[in-house]
Amino acid sequence: MVFNSLTFAVFFVLVLAMHSLPLGWTTRKVNLLLASYLFYAAWNPPFIILLWISTVVDWYAAQGLVHAQRPLARKAWMLLSVVVNLGMLAWFKYGEFALDNFAALMHSLGVAYQPPKSDIVLPVGISFYTFATLSYTLDVYLRRAMPARNFLDYALFVTFFPHLVAGPIMRPTELVPQFEQPRRASGDAIRFGLALMTLGLFMKVVLADGFLAPPAEGVFDAKTAPGALDAWIGTLAFSGQIFCDFAGYSTTAIGAAMCLGFAMPDNFRFPYAAVGFSDFWRRWHITLSSWLRDYLYIPLGGNRHGPARTYIALMLTMLLGGLWHGANWTFVAWGGLHGLYLAGERMLRSRFGHWRPGPLTFFGLGLLTYALINVTWVFFRSKTFEGAFTMLRGMAGATPHPMPLLSAFELIAVALIMTSIVAVHWRMRDTTLEAVVARIPAPAIAIGWAAMAFAVVVEQGEGNAFIYFQF
């Protein structure tokens, strides 16, 4: 079930109505749990079994960690959680990838090995709920948090439908305490939540799917090499598409949770106004960035053991972060580029950290950051390295005798939309949406809200899945 579908609209109205009934708090939580299972079952009902396995194993692992008397027993419970969670993720997401690469290695050694056909189906959202459940047992093991007080609250944390399949990646300490006491959204919270859902759907349906996806596909999936203009416009279109698609999902999820009386953290903070790459990762997919920092970068040594160890930790974290996004070496290259960017930025800061740029230089550094981010998006979007290098040659103006791929309308539309998005990000980089909305007159908000809702209804097509569902 996708947010941008009539089915979800009916589903959400029913869930909101049931949650508003004068029922006991436990009954309402059970209703939310069953609704979340129904939401996930709409994709592929058998995969609910994976959710159950992850939920039950991590619940008992956390209980075992608390009651274990010996360090060896605590490590055994922690390893059980890690092996089960990462084992399922490895099998379903990377099993076929590993077989194909093993076969390629054998062929390079002169061994004719043909792997069996596996036809492994990737469960929707497995990367997201695996990281969420894994953080539960790791936090208990590291004594950062206590286990949930009852199984219902923990099960609801795992399956809560707004964040289940594409984040934000929630920590138990952020959501489980909210399930302990009865919660009901106020009228203002419901209105703001519905407005956020409308904004998120507008970003997904109108901007990402309606205007930006066709030119991005027209360039990246073309059979001929693009020229410089088409290559850059296609790449800019994808940078806007993936932002509007993923930030649109997160915004809709946060709004849905708000309507039910729950708070979820921001996942995006106007990332295309970032100045530098550490700033970018403080603004892009914030919950993943913090997860990688806390459970990979810091355990690998972080910045506590000298520059060389810091650079190794940075690179390994970003390489694994790239692989988390998909079972393809182009994702690893995307992560590696970000690792190189972050390492280079750290080196420059260590030498020129005292320098304070003026406003124009600061803005120029922001545009340079955005341009280099677009180079990484080429590897993220391309299915092969050959396709990625073809795009990069086009962006460099090195394609001989290119044929036009995009219409004048597509060129102008992408240029206008991306200029507007970047301008909005710069306008909003040091504030919040809530603060800006509080200063806008109510009639203007109503007109903007109605216009976005109308555009969503007019543009609504096939209910395309969100890009991050495949991760």
C-alpha positions as CSV (number, residue, x, y, z in Angstrom):
1,M,0.0,0.0,0.0
2,V,1.5,3.3,-1.0
3,F,0.7,6.7,0.5
4,N,-0.2,8.1,-3.0
5,S,-3.1,5.8,-3.6
6,L,-6.9,5.9,-3.1
7,T,-6.6,2.7,-1.1
8,F,-4.3,4.4,1.5
9,A,-6.7,7.4,1.7
10,V,-9.6,5.1,2.6
11,F,-7.3,3.1,5.0
12,F,-6.1,6.2,6.7
13,V,-9.6,7.7,7.2
14,L,-10.7,4.4,8.8
15,V,-7.6,4.2,11.0
16,L,-8.0,7.8,12.1
17,A,-11.7,7.2,12.9
18,M,-11.0,4.1,14.9
19,H,-8.2,5.8,16.8
20,S,-10.6,8.6,17.8
21,L,-13.2,6.3,19.3
22,P,-13.7,6.3,23.1
23,L,-11.9,3.0,23.6
24,G,-9.3,2.0,26.1
25,W,-5.7,2.8,25.3
26,T,-4.7,-0.9,25.0
27,T,-7.5,-1.5,22.5
28,R,-6.5,1.5,20.4
29,K,-2.9,0.3,20.3
30,V,-4.0,-3.2,19.2
31,N,-6.1,-1.5,16.5
32,L,-3.0,0.4,15.3
33,L,-0.9,-2.8,15.4
34,L,-3.5,-4.7,13.3
35,A,-3.8,-1.8,10.9
36,S,0.0,-1.7,10.5
37,Y,0.1,-5.4,9.7
38,L,-2.7,-4.8,7.1
39,F,-0.8,-1.9,5.6
40,Y,2.3,-4.2,5.2
41,A,0.3,-7.2,4.1
42,A,-1.1,-5.2,1.1
43,W,2.3,-5.7,-0.5
44,N,2.9,-9.4,0.1
45,P,1.2,-11.1,3.1
46,P,3.8,-13.9,3.7
47,F,6.5,-11.3,4.4
48,I,4.7,-10.5,7.7
49,I,6.4,-13.6,9.0
50,L,9.7,-11.8,8.7
51,L,8.3,-8.9,10.8
52,W,7.2,-11.4,13.4
53,I,10.6,-13.2,13.5
54,S,12.4,-9.9,13.9
55,T,10.0,-8.6,16.5
56,V,10.0,-11.8,18.6
57,V,13.7,-12.5,18.4
58,D,14.7,-8.9,19.4
59,W,12.1,-8.8,22.2
60,Y,13.5,-11.9,23.8
61,A,17.1,-10.9,23.1
62,A,16.6,-7.6,24.9
63,Q,15.0,-9.4,27.9
64,G,17.9,-11.9,27.9
65,L,20.4,-9.0,27.9
66,V,18.9,-7.4,30.9
67,H,18.7,-10.7,32.9
68,A,22.1,-12.1,31.8
69,Q,24.6,-12.3,34.7
70,R,27.8,-13.1,32.7
71,P,29.4,-11.0,29.9
72,L,29.5,-14.0,27.7
73,A,25.8,-14.5,28.0
74,R,25.1,-10.9,27.1
75,K,27.3,-11.2,24.0
76,A,25.4,-14.3,23.0
77,W,22.1,-12.6,23.2
78,M,23.4,-9.6,21.3
79,L,24.9,-11.9,18.6
80,L,21.6,-13.7,18.2
81,S,19.9,-10.4,17.4
82,V,22.6,-9.3,15.0
83,V,22.8,-12.7,13.2
84,V,19.0,-13.0,12.8
85,N,18.5,-9.5,11.6
86,L,21.5,-9.1,9.4
87,G,21.1,-12.7,8.2
88,M,17.6,-12.1,6.9
89,L,18.7,-8.8,5.3
90,A,21.8,-10.4,3.7
91,W,19.7,-13.3,2.3
92,F,16.9,-11.4,0.8
93,K,18.7,-8.2,-0.3
94,Y,22.2,-9.4,-1.1
95,G,21.9,-13.2,-1.7
96,E,21.5,-12.9,-5.5
97,F,24.1,-10.1,-5.6
98,A,26.7,-12.3,-3.8
99,L,26.0,-15.3,-6.1
100,D,26.4,-13.2,-9.2
101,N,29.7,-11.8,-8.0
102,F,30.9,-15.2,-7.0
103,A,30.1,-16.5,-10.4
104,A,31.9,-13.6,-12.0
105,L,35.0,-14.3,-9.9
106,M,35.0,-18.0,-10.9
107,H,34.7,-17.1,-14.5
108,S,37.7,-14.7,-14.1
109,L,39.7,-17.7,-12.7
110,G,38.6,-19.9,-15.7
111,V,36.0,-21.9,-13.7
112,A,32.7,-22.2,-15.5
113,Y,30.3,-21.8,-12.6
114,Q,26.6,-21.1,-13.2
115,P,24.7,-20.2,-10.0
116,P,21.3,-21.6,-9.6
117,K,18.3,-19.4,-10.3
118,S,17.2,-18.0,-6.9
119,D,14.3,-15.6,-7.8
120,I,14.6,-14.0,-4.4
121,V,11.9,-11.4,-3.8
122,L,13.1,-8.3,-1.8
123,P,10.6,-7.6,1.0
124,V,9.5,-4.0,1.0
125,G,11.2,-1.9,3.7
126,I,13.4,-4.7,5.1
127,S,16.4,-2.4,5.4
128,F,14.4,0.2,7.4
129,Y,12.8,-2.1,9.9
130,T,16.0,-4.2,10.3
131,F,17.9,-1.1,11.3
132,A,15.1,0.0,13.7
133,T,14.9,-3.4,15.5
134,L,18.7,-3.8,15.5
135,S,19.1,-0.5,17.3
136,Y,16.8,-1.8,20.0
137,T,19.0,-4.6,21.1
138,L,22.2,-2.7,20.5
139,D,21.0,0.1,22.7
140,V,20.1,-2.4,25.5
141,Y,23.4,-4.2,25.1
142,L,25.3,-0.9,25.3
143,R,23.2,0.1,28.3
144,R,21.9,3.2,26.5
145,A,18.3,2.2,27.0
146,M,16.1,-0.2,28.9
147,P,13.8,-2.7,27.1
148,A,10.2,-1.8,26.5
149,R,7.9,-2.5,29.4
150,N,5.4,-4.7,27.4
151,F,5.5,-6.6,24.2
152,L,2.6,-4.7,22.6
153,D,4.4,-1.4,22.8
154,Y,7.5,-2.9,21.2
155,A,5.6,-4.7,18.5
156,L,3.8,-1.5,17.6
157,F,7.2,0.3,17.5
158,V,8.4,-2.2,14.9
159,T,5.3,-2.1,12.7
160,F,3.9,1.4,13.1
161,F,2.8,2.0,9.5
162,P,4.0,5.6,8.9
163,H,7.7,4.7,9.3
164,L,7.5,0.9,8.5
165,V,8.6,0.7,4.9
166,A,10.7,3.8,4.2
167,G,11.5,5.5,7.4
168,P,12.3,7.8,9.1
169,I,14.4,5.2,10.9
170,M,13.0,5.3,14.4
171,R,14.9,4.5,17.6
172,P,13.0,2.7,20.4
173,T,13.7,5.6,22.8
174,E,11.9,8.0,20.4
175,L,8.7,6.0,19.9
176,V,8.2,3.4,22.6
177,P,7.7,5.9,25.4
178,Q,5.0,7.6,23.3
179,F,3.0,4.3,23.4
180,E,3.0,4.1,27.2
181,Q,0.4,6.8,27.9
182,P,-2.9,7.5,26.0
183,R,-2.3,10.0,23.2
184,R,-4.8,11.8,21.0
185,A,-4.1,14.6,18.5
186,S,-5.5,18.0,19.1
187,G,-7.5,19.7,16.3
188,D,-4.5,21.9,15.5
189,A,-2.2,18.9,15.3
190,I,-4.6,17.1,13.0
191,R,-4.8,20.1,10.7
192,F,-1.1,20.5,10.6
193,G,-0.6,16.8,10.1
194,L,-3.0,16.7,7.1
195,A,-1.3,19.8,5.7
196,L,2.1,17.9,5.9
197,M,0.6,14.9,4.2
198,T,-0.7,17.1,1.4
199,L,2.7,18.8,1.0
200,G,4.4,15.4,1.0
201,L,2.0,14.0,-1.7
202,F,2.4,17.2,-3.7
203,M,6.2,16.7,-3.7
204,K,5.8,13.0,-4.7
205,V,2.9,13.0,-7.1
206,V,3.2,16.4,-8.8
207,L,6.9,17.3,-8.7
208,A,8.7,13.9,-8.5
209,D,6.4,11.8,-10.7
210,G,4.7,14.4,-12.8
211,F,7.6,16.8,-13.8
212,L,11.0,15.4,-12.8
213,A,10.8,11.6,-13.4
214,P,10.1,11.8,-17.2
215,P,13.2,13.9,-18.1
216,A,15.4,11.9,-15.7
217,E,14.3,8.7,-17.3
218,G,14.6,10.2,-20.8
219,V,18.3,10.9,-20.2
220,F,19.5,8.0,-17.9
221,D,17.6,5.3,-19.8
222,A,18.3,6.6,-23.3
223,K,20.1,4.4,-25.8
224,T,22.3,7.3,-27.0
225,A,24.8,9.3,-25.1
226,P,23.6,12.7,-24.0
227,G,25.1,16.1,-24.7
228,A,26.1,18.5,-21.9
229,L,22.8,20.2,-21.6
230,D,20.7,17.0,-21.6
231,A,23.2,15.3,-19.2
232,W,23.1,18.2,-16.7
233,I,19.3,18.7,-16.9
234,G,18.7,14.9,-16.6
235,T,21.0,14.8,-13.5
236,L,19.4,17.9,-12.0
237,A,16.0,16.3,-12.6
238,F,17.0,13.2,-10.8
239,S,18.4,15.2,-7.9
240,G,15.0,16.9,-7.6
241,Q,13.1,13.6,-8.2
242,I,14.8,11.7,-5.4
243,F,14.5,14.6,-3.0
244,C,10.8,15.2,-3.7
245,D,10.1,11.4,-3.7
246,F,11.9,10.6,-0.4
247,A,11.3,13.8,1.5
248,G,7.7,13.6,0.3
249,Y,7.4,10.2,1.9
250,S,9.0,11.3,5.1
251,T,6.8,14.4,5.2
252,T,3.7,12.3,4.6
253,A,4.7,9.8,7.3
254,I,5.4,12.5,9.9
255,G,2.0,14.1,9.1
256,A,0.2,10.8,9.4
257,A,1.8,10.1,12.8
258,M,0.9,13.6,13.9
259,C,-2.7,13.1,13.1
260,L,-2.7,10.0,15.3
261,G,-1.0,11.9,18.2
262,F,2.6,10.8,17.7
263,A,5.8,12.7,17.0
264,M,8.4,11.5,14.5
265,P,11.8,13.3,13.9
266,D,12.6,15.3,10.8
267,N,14.4,13.3,8.1
268,F,15.3,16.2,5.8
269,R,16.4,19.8,6.6
270,F,16.7,21.6,3.2
271,P,19.8,19.6,2.1
272,Y,20.4,21.4,-1.2
273,A,21.4,24.5,0.8
274,A,24.2,22.5,2.5
275,V,27.7,24.1,2.5
276,G,30.1,21.1,2.7
277,F,29.4,17.4,2.8
278,S,29.2,17.0,6.6
279,D,26.5,19.7,6.5
280,F,24.8,17.8,3.7
281,W,24.6,14.6,5.8
282,R,23.2,16.6,8.7
283,R,20.4,17.6,6.4
284,W,19.8,14.5,4.1
285,H,18.2,11.3,5.4
286,I,19.0,12.5,8.9
287,T,17.8,9.3,10.7
288,L,20.1,7.1,8.5
289,S,23.0,9.5,9.0
290,S,22.7,9.4,12.8
291,W,22.2,5.6,12.7
292,L,25.4,5.1,10.7
293,R,27.3,7.5,13.0
294,D,26.2,5.8,16.2
295,Y,26.4,2.2,15.2
296,L,29.2,2.2,12.6
297,Y,31.4,5.3,12.5
298,I,31.8,5.6,16.3
299,P,32.4,1.8,16.9
300,L,34.9,1.8,14.1
301,G,36.9,4.4,16.0
302,G,35.3,7.7,14.9
303,N,37.7,10.6,15.4
304,R,39.2,9.3,18.6
305,H,42.3,7.5,17.3
306,G,44.1,9.9,15.0
307,P,43.5,11.2,11.4
308,A,44.3,7.9,9.6
309,R,41.8,5.9,11.7
310,T,39.3,8.6,11.2
311,Y,39.6,8.5,7.4
312,I,39.3,4.7,7.4
313,A,36.2,4.9,9.6
314,L,34.6,7.6,7.4
315,M,35.3,5.6,4.2
316,L,34.1,2.3,5.6
317,T,30.9,3.9,7.0
318,M,30.0,5.5,3.7
319,L,30.9,2.4,1.6
320,L,28.6,0.3,3.8
321,G,26.0,3.1,3.7
322,G,26.1,2.9,-0.1
323,L,25.7,-0.8,0.0
324,W,22.7,-0.5,2.3
325,H,21.0,1.4,-0.4
326,G,21.1,-1.4,-2.9
327,A,22.9,-4.6,-4.1
328,N,24.8,-3.0,-6.9
329,W,28.4,-1.7,-7.1
330,T,27.2,1.6,-8.3
331,F,25.7,2.3,-4.9
332,V,29.0,1.4,-3.3
333,A,30.7,3.9,-5.6
334,W,28.1,6.5,-4.6
335,G,29.0,5.9,-1.0
336,G,32.7,5.9,-1.7
337,L,32.5,9.3,-3.4
338,H,30.7,10.7,-0.4
339,G,33.5,9.1,1.8
340,L,36.1,10.8,-0.3
341,Y,34.2,14.1,-0.1
342,L,34.0,13.9,3.7
343,A,37.6,13.0,4.0
344,G,38.7,15.8,1.8
345,E,36.5,18.3,3.6
346,R,38.0,17.1,7.0
347,M,41.6,17.6,5.6
348,L,40.7,21.1,4.4
349,R,39.1,22.0,7.7
350,S,42.2,20.9,9.6
351,R,44.3,23.3,7.6
352,F,41.9,26.2,7.0
353,G,39.5,25.8,9.9
354,H,40.1,29.4,11.0
355,W,38.9,30.8,7.7
356,R,35.5,32.4,7.6
357,P,34.1,33.0,4.1
358,G,32.0,36.1,3.3
359,P,28.4,35.8,2.2
360,L,29.1,35.4,-1.6
361,T,31.9,32.9,-1.0
362,F,29.6,31.0,1.4
363,F,26.9,30.9,-1.3
364,G,29.4,29.8,-3.9
365,L,30.6,27.0,-1.7
366,G,27.0,25.9,-1.3
367,L,26.6,25.8,-5.1
368,L,29.8,23.8,-5.4
369,T,28.6,21.4,-2.8
370,Y,25.3,20.9,-4.8
371,A,27.2,20.4,-8.1
372,L,29.4,17.7,-6.5
373,I,26.4,16.1,-4.9
374,N,24.9,15.8,-8.4
375,V,28.0,14.0,-9.6
376,T,27.3,11.3,-7.0
377,W,23.7,11.1,-8.0
378,V,24.9,9.9,-11.4
379,F,26.2,6.7,-9.8
380,F,23.1,6.3,-7.6
381,R,20.7,6.5,-10.6
382,S,22.8,4.6,-13.2
383,K,22.3,0.8,-13.4
384,T,25.9,0.2,-14.6
385,F,29.3,1.9,-14.4
386,E,29.2,2.1,-18.2
387,G,26.0,4.2,-18.0
388,A,27.4,6.3,-15.2
389,F,30.6,7.2,-17.1
390,T,28.5,7.9,-20.3
391,M,26.6,10.4,-18.2
392,L,29.7,12.0,-16.7
393,R,31.3,12.3,-20.2
394,G,28.1,14.0,-21.3
395,M,28.2,16.4,-18.3
396,A,31.8,17.2,-19.2
397,G,30.8,18.0,-22.8
398,A,32.8,15.1,-24.2
399,T,30.0,13.4,-26.1
400,P,30.7,13.6,-29.9
401,H,27.8,14.8,-32.0
402,P,25.1,14.3,-29.4
403,M,21.4,14.0,-30.3
404,P,18.8,16.1,-28.4
405,L,17.0,13.9,-25.8
406,L,14.8,16.3,-24.0
407,S,12.1,18.7,-25.3
408,A,12.3,22.5,-24.8
409,F,9.4,22.2,-22.3
410,E,11.3,19.6,-20.3
411,L,14.5,21.7,-20.2
412,I,12.6,24.8,-19.1
413,A,10.4,22.9,-16.6
414,V,13.4,21.2,-14.9
415,A,15.4,24.4,-14.8
416,L,12.5,26.3,-13.2
417,I,11.6,23.6,-10.7
418,M,15.2,23.0,-9.6
419,T,16.0,26.7,-9.3
420,S,12.9,27.1,-7.1
421,I,13.8,24.1,-4.9
422,V,17.4,25.3,-4.4
423,A,16.1,28.8,-3.7
424,V,13.6,27.6,-1.1
425,H,16.2,25.5,0.6
426,W,18.5,28.5,0.9
427,R,15.6,30.6,2.2
428,M,14.8,27.9,4.8
429,R,18.2,26.6,5.7
430,D,18.4,28.3,9.1
431,T,14.7,28.0,10.1
432,T,11.9,25.4,10.2
433,L,8.7,24.9,8.3
434,E,6.7,25.4,11.5
435,A,8.3,28.8,12.1
436,V,7.6,30.0,8.6
437,V,4.0,28.8,8.6
438,A,3.4,30.6,11.9
439,R,4.2,33.9,10.2
440,I,2.0,33.3,7.2
441,P,-1.6,34.6,7.3
442,A,-4.2,31.8,7.6
443,P,-6.0,32.7,4.3
444,A,-2.7,32.4,2.4
445,I,-2.1,29.0,4.0
446,A,-5.6,27.8,3.1
447,I,-5.1,28.9,-0.6
448,G,-1.7,27.1,-0.8
449,W,-3.1,24.0,0.8
450,A,-6.0,23.9,-1.5
451,A,-3.8,24.5,-4.6
452,M,-1.5,21.6,-3.6
453,A,-4.5,19.3,-2.9
454,F,-6.0,20.2,-6.3
455,A,-2.8,19.6,-8.1
456,V,-2.4,16.2,-6.4
457,V,-5.9,15.1,-7.4
458,V,-5.4,16.3,-11.0
459,E,-2.0,14.7,-11.4
460,Q,-2.7,11.5,-9.6
461,G,-1.8,8.7,-11.9
462,E,-0.9,5.1,-11.3
463,G,0.2,5.4,-7.7
464,N,3.9,4.9,-8.4
465,A,5.9,3.3,-5.6
466,F,8.4,5.5,-3.8
467,I,12.0,5.2,-4.9
468,Y,13.3,4.1,-1.4
469,F,10.9,1.2,-1.3
470,Q,13.5,-0.8,-3.2
471,F,16.1,-0.2,-0.5
